[in-house]
């Protein structure tokens, strides 16, 4: 206890040193703890399901793309596999909940699932039951299992909900159970319905109707064994059904990996970057403690002379370092709390685990461990060096210059070189990612997202069962929207950019119409109303756009994009060409469509779309689509029209809810979210590293020049000019800078290889970035060296030599 009190007194005697040391360490620990808290929440926390590591998601893979599963393939997988206890299927849709007294209609996320889906997940209902195999069959009863949040929000948590009838898209279902709050699979699902009641519509093996499989591995089996087995089954199906299954394989992914796997590499990159910041902080602290230890050489010599052992001196210095570490860890934890909120705000929307970041025991343990290790890391070398003080030499030296050995100065210089090198690595990485992000923001999407409001509408298909029945709703809606003051244009689309995707096959006129589906080229399919291209401001390159005359009674037409034209009709005029396509939900028929126009390419999935599919656009007057997106072009006031849009939709159909109302710009920015997170945090870490390195360099040069006061005084007394003294001190900083840059360039080149996955249209060896970073580091070095150099050049040689 006496040693502890003595350590506290020593630190209180040097408040400036203590404050700088605690602040430096808290910045390093705080940044690391904040990033680890996110990694813990997103990647390390298990899913709230029993033995969740055994739950797998399955899909098919064909032509380099992950696809949904053909329902007959799923049935074969389920029958033939020997690796899963249960293999279930699901299809995500949405339904309008209506007819609840006192509540407006609302859109719900609905999942059609097989009865064994709940056994795969492993959760039992908190109220009632789920449906069984006997009920989950074609023509079976219309049963529903609802989520806890829907039960609480709509039915007030009443047990009387069991047996109650609800209207979903004007179809009546009976509620038989309520799942616990932990249940959130598939994501954003509020109602689970029997899938086999609709399975007759999906028996075409060539059709992949957004069905995915879920499996629970048998105990003791691995993911690799499951992948081997499922791909063997897929290979057998390929031989058995070559026309539809050629080139198809099975993809087996652990559920957690499926949910957050895409963020693993980026979070690991950020953890590596923030670890470099901590290393720079530790190097700074080691230099601080070493300089302080050198300044206390006479104190240690006196203590040794009166009987203190080397171990006692080391123990005393390590104890001081431990106090600094504890204080730094405590303040770092507070900084991490603030940093966590920043990271969550920058994180991608729609990923619940990003917004469930909490500082649990694991994060607290990580912070404590980090503080303990850093106290040893920055405290051990200065303590050992101070304990080896030559007592007689130190007592004789007294105040007459520095007793700092050359090896200690070399070690301090080496630490500064490492700091500069690590800072160069971080600055270069941040520069590359920031330039990449700027390219992303400047990317031409083929449409203008600014000033465009979007709202989703899902019409109940029992009522809106054909294009003729949909037309009165769409015409009335668009007419009323266009009459609103400030609205420039309005249109509807079914699978527009950032909001969907529907892939179909096509055959050109003159090709074999019996070409197997697996050999047919494919295209994105979008069904739109007139003025769609004008509303999105997508240029028409050739021919005409779709218009009001393109109805069910008119010849079937399509507009294709430039990619489609170049791939399907290279060197030809596509206008007037005919295509054999099936752009219908649930296979209503096959038709020939005449190409009447060509439009510019749109990036349907944002900047990550490197090899986009061609796109074919169809008229909403000819092709039935009940899932629609309303686009309203209204300039700066677009965001303020949400209430107006809802009122207009309700005036056309009071039972029709509107959901997911957002600006298109917000949807575009959502595709940047991960890129924005990485670039913002890397920039913050790089600037933090630059600040720490600058302070560290200043401290070393200031301490070195202080130890050379006698030498400088003699030089000035013998006639040295003051600019020569400045240059002498500046040269030391430039030497450290040069060594750090050489080492840092090698590290930056190596580290930049890890950035390939987050860079967009930026070369790893971008000379502009390296030049800017080099200039920034040079400026920081000059600043850190100039202040001690100017102070040294102003010394009065008479006063200095008299003091010596």
N, C-alpha and C positions, 0 to 999 in steps of 0.2 A: 504493500500500500504506500509506503514511503517513497519507493521508486516511482510509483504512479503519480503521486503528488509533485515530486520533483520534476517529472516530465511535463506535467501541466504548467508548472512555474516557468520552465524553460521556454515553452511555446508561447506563454503569455508575455514573456520578455521580448518576443519578436512577433508582434501582431501582424506586421506586413507580410513576413515570410509565411506565417500560419494561414493568413487569409488567402494568399496566392496558391499555396499548396492545396488547401481544402477546395477552393474553387476549381483548380485544374483537375483534381481527382473527381470531384462531383460531376463535372461535365463529361468526363470519360465514362464513369460508372452510370450516370443517368441515361446517356445515349444508348449504352449497351443494354441496360435493364428495360428501357422502353421497347427496343427492337425485340428483345427476348420475350417480353410479355405478349407481343403480337404473334411471334412464332409459337409460343406456348398455346395461345388460344386457337390459332388457325391450324397448326400442323400437329401439335402434340396431344391436345386434349382428345380423349376418345369420344366417339359418338355415344349418345345416351341410349344405346340398345344393348341387350345382353350379347356378350361375345361378338361385338361389332366387327372385330377383325376378320371374322369368318363370312361376312356379308360381301358379296361381289355384285357388280353390275356387268351386264353383258350386252354387246351390240355386234353388228356385222361390219366388216371392213372390205371395201371394194374400190378398185381404181384409185388407190391412195387416199381414200376418204372414209371416215367413220360414218356409218349409216345406221338407220333403225333396222329392225328385224322383220322379215316377212313372217306373217303369223304361222304359215305351215312349217317354216324352218324352226320357229320356237317350239311347236308341238313335237317335232322330231328331236330337237335338243332335249326336251323334257323327258321323252320316252327312252332315249338312247344313253343318256349320260349316267355315269356311275360315281361321279365325284361330288354331287350336291345332294344334301338331304331333301331340299325342296328347290324347285326352279319355277319362279313365278314370272308373270308378265304384267306390264302396265302401259297405259297410254294416257298422256296428259291432255286435257282439254279445259274448256271453261264453260260454265253454264250460268244462266241468269236465275237467281233466286227471287221468286215473286210470290204474292199472295199472303205474305206475313202481315197480319193486322198491325197498323201503326208504323210500318217500315216501308221505305221506298225500295223498289227493286234494286238488287245489287249483283255484281258479278262475283262468282266464286271460282276458285281453282278446283277442278274435279279430276280425279284419276280413276279410270276404269282398270280394275285389277282382277287377277285370278284369286280365287278364294284362299289359296295357300300363301298369298303375298304377306299376310299378317304373321304367318309362321316363319317366313324368311326374316322379317324384321325382328321378331321375337318379343313384341309387346302385346299384352292382352288388353281388352277394353277396360276403361275405368267404370263404365256403365254399360249394361246390356251385353251384346255379343256381336260377332262379325257374321257374315254369310258363309255358308259351307258349300262343298262341292256339289251337293244335290240341288242347291239353289242357284249356283253359278253355272248356268247352262242356257243354250238357246231357248228362248221363250220362257225363261225362269222368272220368278217374281222380281218386281222393281224394288229392291232393297237399297238402303243407304246407311253407311257408317260415317259419322261426322267427327270433325276435330274438336278438341277441347276449346280452342279459341272461338270457333263458331258457336258452340254450345253456350259459352259464357256471354258472347256478344249479342246473339240473336235470341236465345231462349233463356237467358238469365240463369243458367246452370240448374234448371229445374229437372228433377228426375222424370217428370211427366213427358219429357221429350220423346221417350221410347214409345213407339207405336204411332207417333205423330206423322202426318203426311205433309210433304213439302213439294212445291212445284219448281222443277228445274227445267228451264226451256219449255215450260208448259207441259211437262211430263211429270206425273205424280209418282213420288218415291216414298216408301215408308222407312222411317229411321229405326234401326234395330240396335245401334250401339254408338258409344262415344269413346274415341281413342284418348289416351292420356296426353298431357301437354308435350311430352318428349317426342311424340310422333310427328315427324316432318318429312316424310318420304312418300312419294316424290315431293320435291320442294314446292312450297306455297300451295299445298293441297288442303282443302277444307272438307271435301266430301269424297269418299271412296265408293264406287259403284261396281257391280259385277260385270266383268268384261265379256264373259262368254255369251251374254244376251245379244251382243253385237258381232260375234265372231264370224257369222255367215258372210258378212260384208268384206272380210279380209282374207278369204281363202285363195286368192290369186297369189301364187308364189313369186310372181314378178313385182308385186306391189309391196312397198315398205311403208306402212301407214303410221309412222312415228311410234312404234311399239318397241319397248326395251325390256330386257329380262333382268331378273334379280335372283341370285342364288345364295344359299347358305351352305358353305363347304362342310363336308363330313369331318368329324374330329380327326386330327392327325394329318390331314391332307394339306398340301401347300398350293399357293397360287400357281406356281409353275406346273404342278401336276394337273390342275384344272385347265390351264391354257393348252397343255398338250392334248388332253382328252377332248376338249371342245373343238380344237382345230382338226383333230382326227375325224370327228363327226362332220365338220364342215367340208372336209376333203371327200368324205363318202357322199355327201349330198351333191357336191359339185359333179362327181362322176354320174350320179343318179339323175340329176336335173341340169345338164350342161347348158340348156337354153336360158335358164334363169339364174343359176348359181355359179357360173363360170367366174373364176378369180375371187370368189368370196371366202373370207376366213372369219373366225370368231375372235372377238376381243373381250378378255376377262380383266376387270379392273377392280381392286378393292374399293368399297364404297367411299371411304374417307379420301382416298386418292382421287376418285372421280369428282368429289366435291371441291377439293382445294389443291389438287396436284399441280395445277398450272401456276400456282403462286409459290411453289417450293423453291424453284431456282432463284426467283427474284428476292425472296426473303433471305435465302442463304447468302446472296450477293450483298444485301444490306448488312447482314450480320458480319460478314467479312470486312466490309468497309468500316463499320463502327468499331470493330476490333482493332483496326489500324489506328483509329483515333485514340483508343485506350493505350495502345503501345506508345504513341507520341506523348500522351499525358504521363505515362510512367517514366519515359526517358527524361521528360522535363523535371519530374519530381526527383529522379535519381540525381540529376545535375544540381537541383536546388539543395538537396540534402548533402551532396558532396561538397558544394561550395560552403554551405553552412558548417559542415564538419571541418573543412580546412580553416575556416575563420575561428573555430574553437580549438585549434591545435594546442595552444598554450593551456587552455582549461583542461584538456584531456591529459596533457603532460603533468600538470600539477596533481591531478587525481591519481595518475599512475605513480607519481613520486611518493604520495602519501599512502599507497597500499592497494589502490583499486586494481583488480585483475582485468585482463583483456576481455574476458567473458562478461564482466560486469559493465564495461563500457559498451560492448556490442548490445547487451541486453537493454541498456538505457536508451540507445539510439533506436533500436527496433521498437521499443515501447513508445517512443515519440512518434515513430512511423505508424504504429498501430492506432494511436489516437487520431492522427491525421486521417488514416483509412476509415475509421469508424465515423468520424465527422463527414468525410467525403462520401461515404456510403449512405449516410442518413440524408444529406442534402441531395445526393444523386438520386435517391429514391423519390424525393419530392419532385425533382426535375423530371424523372421518368413518368410520374403521374401527369404532369403537364404535357410531356412529349407524347404520351399515349393518346391523348385527345387529339393532338395534331395529326398523328399517324392515322387514327380512325377517320378523321375528317378528310384526309387525302386518299383513303382506301377506296376500293371499288364498291359501288352500291350493289345490293342484292346478295352479298355474301355475309350471312348472319354471323359467322364466326369472326369476321373482321370487326363486328360491332359488339361482340361479347367479350372484349378484352378485359381481364380482371387481374388484379395483383394478388394471386393466391400464394400458398405456401411454397410452390415451386419457384415462383418469381422472387419471393423474399429470400429463399435459399440461394438462388443464383446471385442476387445482389450481395448477400453476405459473403458468399464464396469469392466473388469478384473482389470485394473490398479486402478480404484476407490475403488473397494471392497477390494483389497489387501492393499491399503493405510490405510483403516479403520481397516482391520484385524490385520496388524502387528503394527499399531501405537496407537491403542486405549488403550491397556493394559499398555504399558510403560508410556503413557501420564497420565493416571489416577493414576498410582502408583507414578509418580514423583510429581503430584499435591498434594499428601497427605503427603508431607514431613513435619516432625516436625521441625519448624523453629528454636526453641531454641536448640534442640539437634544437628541439622545440623551445626549451627553456632559454638557451643561449640566443636563439633567433629573436625571441620576444616579438617586438613590434617591428623589427628591422627587415621588412620585406616579407615575402612569401616563402613559406617552407613547403609549398606544394611540389611534390615530386613530378618529374616529367611524365611518368607513366599515368598519373592521375589526370594530367592535362590532356594527354592523348586519348584517354578513355572518355573524357568529357567532350572532346572534339568529335570522337567517333559517334557518340550519342546524338550530337547535333546533325552530323551527316546523315544518320539514319532517319532522324526527324524530317529533314529536308527531303530525303528520298521518298519516305512514306507520304509526305504531303504532296509531292509531285505525282505520285500514283493516284491519290484521291482527287486532286485537281484535274488531272487528265481524264480520269474516268467520268467525273462530273461534267466536264466540258463536252465529252463525246455524247453523253446521254442527254444533256441539255440541248445540244445542237440537233440531236435526233428528235427530241420532243418538239423543237421549233419546226422541224420539217414536217412532223405529224400534223401540227396545227395549221400549217400552210398548205397541206395536201388538198388538191382538188378532188372532190368527191363525185363530181358529175351532177351535183344539184346544190342548191343554196340553202343551208340549214337555218341561217339567221332569219328571224322574223316569221318563222313557220311554227304554228301550234299543231300538235298532233293529239288525237283522242281515239281510243279504241272502242269499238262497238261489236258485240257478238250477238247477232240476231238469232232468235230461237228457230231452228230449222223446221220443227213441226208446223209453224205458221208460215215462215218464209221458205217454202219448199221448192221454189223455182225462180228463175231469173225474172219471169213476168210478175211474180208476187213481190220480189225485192225492189223492182223498178219504182213503184209509187213511193216507197219509203225514201229511197235515195234521191229521187227527183225533188220531193218536198223538202227534204233535209238540206240539200245543196242550194235550193232556191232561197230558203229562209236565211241560211248562213251568208250567202252572197249579198243579201239585202241589208246586212248589219253595217252601219257606218264604220268606215275604216278598213273593211275587209276588201282586199284586192282580188284574190282568187280563192277558190275552194274546190277540193276534189276528194275522191275516195280511192283507196287501194287496199288490196287484200294481203299481199306479202311484200311490203315496201322495204327500202333500205333501213337497217337497224331494228326492224320490227318483225322479221319472219323469214321464211324461205320455203319454197315448194319446188321440188325438183321433178321434172318429167323427162321422158325420152321423146325423140323425134326421128322421123325418117323423111329424107328429101324425095320429092317427086322424081321418079326414075330409078330409085333404089328398090331393092327387094322388099316388099311390104311385109314379108314373113320373116324378116331378119330377127333372130332371137333377141329378147330384151337385153341380155348381157352384152350384146355387140352393138346396140344402138347408142348413138351419142345422146348426151343429156343437156338440159338447159334449166336455168331458173325460170319459174313461172310466176308472173305478176298479173293480177286482174284489176283493171283500173277504170275509172269513170272519165268522161271527157274533161279536158282542161288539166289532166293529171300532170303532163309534162310542163305546161305553162305554170302551174302552181309550184312545182318543184324547181322550175327554171332550168330544166334539162334541155339542151339544144336539140332541135330536130335537124338531122343532117341530110335526109333525103326522103322524098315521098310526102306522106301526110300523117298526121296524128289520128288517134281514134276519136270519133265524134258521136253525136246523138243518133246518127243514122245507123250506127253499128248495133243493131238489135237482133233479137232471136230470129226475126223474119228476114233479115238481110244476109247476104253471103258472109261466111265466117272469115274474119280477117285477123291479122296479128301485126304488131310492130316489133321489130327486133333491134337489139343494140349493135354497136359497131363490132364488138367481139364476135357476136353471132354471125354477122355478115362476113367478116374476114375468115372465120373458121369454116362456115358451111358453104360460102360462095366466093372463094378466093378469085380475085380478078374479074368478077362478074357483077352485074347490077342485080341485086336481090329483089328489087321491086317487081311484083307479079309472080315470083316463084311461089310454089306451094309446098306446104309441110304437113306431114301426117303426125298429129299429136293428140294427147289425151290429157287436157288440163283440168280434169274434173275430180272432185272429191268423191271417193267411193265408186269410181269407175262407171260413170253413166254412159259412156260411149266413146267411139273413136271418130275423128273428123279431120278433113283437109282444111287447112287455113292458108289464105293467100297473104303474102307479105305486102303491106301497103306503105310501110315507112321504116326508117332507120334513125335511131336516136343515139346520142353520146352515151358512153359507158357510165354507169353509176357504181360506186363501191358499196355493195350491199352490206358488207360486214366491217366497214371502216378501214383504217390504214393497214390492218394486218392481212387484208385480202391481197395476197401476192399473185395468185393464179386464179382469177375469178372465172366462174362458169359464164357462158353466154346467157343472155336474158331474152325471153319472149314475153311481150305484153299483150293481154287480151282484153276485150271489152266487157265491162260489167253488165252490159245489156245482153251479152251472148253467153256468158259463163256465170253460173251461180256461185256466189261466195257469200256466206253468212258472217264470216269473220272479216271485219272491215276496219280500216283506219281512216279517220277523217283528217284531212290536211287543210289548214286555214292560214292563208298568207295575209298577214296584217301588220307587217313592219314592227315597230317598237312596241305597239300595244298588244301583240299576239298573246303574251303571258296573261294579260288581264281579261281575256275572253273566256276563261274556263266556265264561269258561272253562266254566261250567255249561251255557250255551246250546250251545256247541260239542260238549260231551260228549253232550247229549241228542239233538242232530241226528245225531251219529255212531251213537247207539244205535238210532235209527229206520232210518237208511240209512248204513251204514259208508262207502259210496262217495260220499257227498254232502258237499262242503265248505261251510263258512260263510265269508263274506267281508264286508268293509266293516262291521265291528261298531262302532257309535258311538252315543252318546246323540243323541236328537232335538234336544236343546238345542244340541249342537255343530253339527248340520246347520243349524239356524236361524242360529246365530252366523256360520256360513260365508257366509251371504247378506249379512251385515253387513260382511264383511271389508274391502271397498274403502271403505265409508263410515267404518268404524272407523279405517282408515289415514289417510284425509284429515282427519277430525276430530281425531285424536290429534296428528298432525304440525302441523296448523294451530294447535292450542292451544299446543304446545311453542314454535313459532316466534313466536306472539303474546306469550307470556310472556317469551321471550328479548328480543323487541323492546321490551317494556315495561321490562324491566330496563336495557337499553342506553339507552333514552330517559331514564329516571330518572337514571341516572348522568351522562349528558350534560347534562341540565338542571341537576343539582346542580353540575357542574363549571363551567358558564358563570356561574351566579349566584354561586358561591363566588369565582370569579376576578373578576367584576365588582365584588362587594362589597369584595374586597381592594383593587381599584384606587380605590375610593371611601372609603378609610379616612380620608383627610384631611378630606373633605367631611363624613363622619359625625362625626368628632371635633369639627369646628366647630359642627355642628348641636347636638351634645350640650352643648358649652360655652356655646352661646347659649340653652340652656334646653329643647331638644327632649326630649320624654319617650321612654323606651326602647320603649314599645309603638308609638310613631310611627316609630321606626327599623325595628322589625320589619315594620310595615305597608309601609314604603317598599321594603324588599327583597322582601317577599311580592308586592307589586303587580307587580314586574317579572316574576316567575314566572307570575302570573295573566294578564298581557298576552300572554305567549308562549303560554300554554295556550289562551287564547281564539282567538288567530290560528290556532294549530294545529288546533283543533277545527273552525273554519269551513272551513279547507282540507281537513281530513281527512274531514269529512262528505261533501263533494263527491266525494272519491276513494273513500270507502266505498260510496256509492250506485253509482258506476260499476263498481267492482270486484265488488260483490255480484251484478251481472248475470251474471258468469261462474260463479256458484255455483248457478244454477238447476238444473243437471243433478244436483247432489248434495244438494239440499235436499228434505226430505220433510215435508209439512204445516207448513211455516214460511214466513211472508211475508217478502219481501226488506226491507220497511220495518217490521220488528218493533220497536215502540217500547220494549218491555221490554229487548231486547238493547241498543239504543242508550242507554237510560238507565243500564243496568248498566255498560256500557263507559265512558260519560261519567263516572260516579261513580268508577270504577276509575282512570281517567286523572287526574281531579281529585285523588284521594287521593295518587297518585304525585307530582303536581306540588306539592301542599302539603308532602309529605315532603321532596322535593328542595329546596324553597325555605325551609322552616322552619329547617333546620340552619344554613345561612349567615345567615339573618335573626336567629336567636337569638345566634349568635356576634357579629354586628355590633352587636346591641343591648347586649352586655356589654362593649363597648370602654370603656377608661378614657380620657376625652378629654385629660387632662393628659399621660399617657404617650404617646398617639398624636401630639399636637401637638409634644411635645418631641422625639419621634423624627423628625418631619418637619423 
